[in-house]
Amino acid sequence: MNIQVNGRRIQLNEHEITIGELLESYNVTKRISVVEHNKEIIKKEEYEQTKITNGDTLEIVHFVGGG
């Protein structure tokens, strides 16, 4: 499956994956991230149910603490 994440094309070996699983594979904490899936902001509660399909576009923003 081919998708675009933050402007970069990537190929996944999985044929079915959710946004939650993708974030986990990138070690991104769900509670401090925002995901846009095909130009629609997805609620955090929906990450585990929202499936990613071939050709989808995602923008992932995660916040990092610091000073």
Helices and strands as residue ranges (DSSP letters): E 2-5, E 8-11, E 17-18, H 19-25, G 30-32, E 33-37, E 40-42, G 44-46, E 51-52, E 57-62
